[in-house]
Amino acid sequence: MSNFFTASIGRKFLMSITGLFLMLFILVHLTINLLLIFDDSGDLFNKGAHFMATNPAVKIMEPILGLGFLIHIIWSFLISWENWKARPVKYNKQDLSKASSWSSRNMLILGALVLVFLVIHLYNFYLKIKITGSPLLEHTNVGGVDMENTYNLVSSLFIGNWFYSLLYVAGGILLGLHVIHGFWSSFQTIGLNNQIWMKRLQTIAWVYAVVVAVGFSVIPLYFLIKF
């Protein structure tokens, strides 16, 4: 088993599994975040955020999620480095535009940019919610339950702030571009690679990527434009 994960195919398999896991998390995360734009009182989003913060299953999944992110990032750099070393002729000396998509040829760059955005995102929200706290998180009562006003923290970052609003739009687009290739290639690695399934998965990948990019972009633009 240890030899499997040290071999190239083993690392690619682990990349695929962690990638699929993270794409499921992204979809759940987006669903919760979209509650921000359906209730300007903030109660709906605060309920969702409170549930995610207090649910025992979610608490168990948090360290697993963090480990999944770490493995996915490390393995992506290892695989990209190995591919680069094994390539006899570098991309800048070949015309590969017809053989592969732009996103597939630039997965490492897109991944690195998404990582930068993730660090900024963790600093703006996760660090304040989980560790340092913030005056913007003053408690509110929703349906008789006392909870942190996470809606206030999130909305305050975007209202009247062009820099962070456009930064998060860019982050959503980068994430969408990154998962276009990652989605179907993950299924390909675990065996769904016949011609019929690949066409279907590539179509689903585009739909998923558009939903992710548009969904995450709409949120900051909503607060920037409406308030």
C-alpha atoms as one frame of an Amber mdcrd trajectory, in Angstrom:
protein
   0.000   0.000   0.000   2.833   2.418   0.821   4.397   1.681  -2.571   1.101
   2.489  -4.234   0.972   6.009  -2.780   4.616   6.696  -3.555   4.120   5.664
  -7.185   2.861   8.191  -9.737  -0.498   6.439 -10.212  -1.004   6.308  -6.448
  -0.410  10.028  -6.052  -2.773  10.765  -8.938  -5.408   8.535  -7.334  -5.043
  10.367  -4.017  -5.245  13.697  -5.859  -8.496  12.565  -7.477 -10.091  11.382
  -4.227  -9.149  14.527  -2.295 -10.210  16.647  -5.282 -13.672  15.058  -5.428
 -14.020  15.485  -1.660 -13.060  19.171  -1.885 -15.420  19.794  -4.814 -18.272
  18.415  -2.719 -17.247  20.735   0.121 -17.154  23.698  -2.291 -20.727  22.954
  -3.346 -21.920  22.776   0.286 -19.969  25.936   1.146 -21.493  27.773  -1.819
 -25.006  26.672  -0.869 -24.601  28.082   2.648 -23.003  31.294   1.366 -25.802
  31.955  -1.114 -28.119  32.375   1.883 -26.414  35.770   2.236 -28.357  37.187
  -0.706 -31.778  35.700   0.079 -32.367  37.432   3.399 -31.087  40.950   4.067
 -31.853  40.608   7.778 -29.009  38.081   7.954 -31.045  35.594   9.988 -31.078
  32.915   7.305 -27.303  32.955   6.806 -26.641  33.185  10.542 -28.750  30.048
  11.057 -26.759  28.236   8.377 -23.414  29.421   9.756 -24.449  28.520  13.309
 -25.461  25.032  12.204 -22.105  24.516  10.451 -20.237  25.780  13.523 -22.086
  23.658  16.089 -22.952  20.451  14.243 -20.855  17.550  15.652 -20.445  15.919
  12.221 -19.115  19.156  10.747 -16.653  19.520  13.633 -15.319  16.047  12.916
 -15.058  16.813   9.211 -13.134  20.068   9.705  -9.701  18.519  10.437 -10.315
  15.926   7.701 -11.090  18.760   5.304  -7.930  20.596   6.310  -5.884  17.436
   5.780  -7.558  16.933   2.404  -6.600  20.445   1.324  -3.021  19.920   2.496
  -2.645  16.578   0.713  -4.233  17.938  -2.462  -1.883  20.932  -2.550   1.293
  18.970  -1.790   0.484  16.183  -4.232  -0.420  18.654  -6.999   2.997  20.286
  -6.746   4.750  16.904  -6.646   2.898  15.601  -9.699   3.411  18.849 -11.627
   7.128  18.804 -10.778   7.459  15.196 -11.930   5.588  15.936 -15.152   7.788
  18.955 -15.795  10.987  16.932 -15.290   9.756  14.117 -17.526   8.683  16.419
 -20.361  11.302  16.333 -23.126  10.040  19.502 -24.781   8.578  22.249 -22.651
   5.145  23.720 -23.321   6.535  27.002 -24.584   8.140  25.092 -27.453   4.974
  23.237 -28.441   1.518  24.175 -29.652  -0.721  22.145 -27.364  -3.809  24.338
 -27.692  -5.585  21.727 -29.835  -4.535  18.751 -27.735  -5.664  20.055 -24.347
  -7.658  22.865 -22.757  -6.079  26.041 -21.397  -7.120  25.164 -17.841  -5.568
  21.686 -18.042  -2.247  23.163 -19.227  -2.221  25.702 -16.406  -3.577  23.725
 -13.463  -0.515  24.437 -11.317  -0.708  28.195 -11.909  -4.463  28.227 -11.303
  -4.012  26.110  -8.188  -1.327  28.455  -6.838  -3.580  31.483  -7.399  -6.506
  29.712  -5.734  -4.202  28.931  -2.798  -3.306  32.625  -2.442  -7.001  33.497
  -2.505  -7.725  30.759   0.063  -5.164  32.219   2.473  -6.782  35.662   2.142
 -10.219  34.108   2.661  -9.105  32.247   5.787  -7.600  35.454   7.175 -10.769
  37.476   6.545 -13.252  34.975   7.947 -12.045  31.674   9.412  -9.348  33.239
  11.597 -11.774  35.774  13.049 -14.640  33.325  13.510 -12.615  30.470  15.002
  -9.629  32.092  16.721  -9.297  35.852  17.192 -12.910  36.969  17.214 -14.152
  40.341  15.940 -16.428  43.171  17.141 -18.442  42.537  13.965 -19.363  39.112
  15.339 -21.426  40.564  18.185 -24.092  38.043  19.132 -27.605  38.153  17.758
 -30.746  36.233  18.647 -32.414  34.279  15.866 -35.555  32.329  16.699 -34.661
  32.299  20.388 -31.132  31.012  19.769 -28.118  33.152  20.626 -25.445  33.045
  17.906 -22.621  35.058  16.374 -23.623  37.601  13.740 -21.535  36.049  10.956
 -23.680  37.851   8.388 -22.430  41.186   9.716 -18.793  40.089   9.397 -19.184
  38.905   5.804 -21.352  41.740   4.520 -19.112  44.397   6.103 -16.170  43.188
   4.025 -17.953  43.816   0.727 -20.261  46.796   1.287 -18.606  49.807  -0.355
 -15.331  47.910  -0.790 -14.448  47.568  -4.475 -11.074  45.950  -3.778 -12.309
  42.959  -1.796 -15.469  42.610  -3.880 -13.521  42.341  -7.138 -10.868  40.187
  -5.456 -13.530  37.658  -4.455 -15.050  37.773  -7.947 -11.599  36.964  -9.341
 -11.251  34.182  -6.767 -14.560  32.648  -7.835 -13.560  32.739 -11.495 -10.139
  31.212 -10.774 -11.767  28.444  -8.752 -14.190  27.762 -11.590 -11.354  27.540
 -14.123  -9.405  25.230 -11.818 -12.238  22.734 -11.359 -13.165  22.504 -15.066
 -10.260  20.145 -15.672 -10.049  18.807 -12.127 -13.655  17.576 -12.101 -13.611
  15.209 -15.045  -9.943  14.223 -14.674 -10.674  13.024 -11.117 -13.305  10.628
 -12.425 -10.995   9.616 -15.247  -8.281   8.631 -12.784 -10.617   6.369 -10.799
 -11.702   4.533 -13.947 -14.580   6.413 -15.613 -12.613   7.102 -18.749 -14.551
   5.557 -21.623 -15.628   7.859 -24.437 -19.299   8.056 -23.470 -18.643   8.874
 -19.798 -15.874  11.342 -20.587 -18.171  13.465 -22.755 -20.804  13.485 -20.037
 -18.305  14.301 -17.299 -16.761  17.127 -19.311 -20.224  18.649 -19.774 -21.006
  18.278 -16.061 -17.593  19.792 -15.261 -18.437  22.914 -17.273 -21.838  23.236
 -15.588 -20.273  22.752 -12.155 -17.518  25.284 -12.904 -20.000  27.919 -14.107
 -22.192  27.398 -11.021 -19.155  27.778  -8.744 -17.721  30.824 -10.539 -21.051
  32.654 -10.878 -22.270  31.646  -7.418 -19.220  32.918  -5.559 -19.021  36.053
  -7.741 -22.653  37.055  -7.216 -22.272  37.373  -3.441 -19.708  40.234  -3.260
 -21.325  41.984  -6.236 -24.700  41.813  -4.498 -23.436  43.675  -1.439 -21.322
  46.076  -3.477 -24.150  47.106  -5.791 -27.184  46.963  -3.499 -25.835  48.662
  -0.358
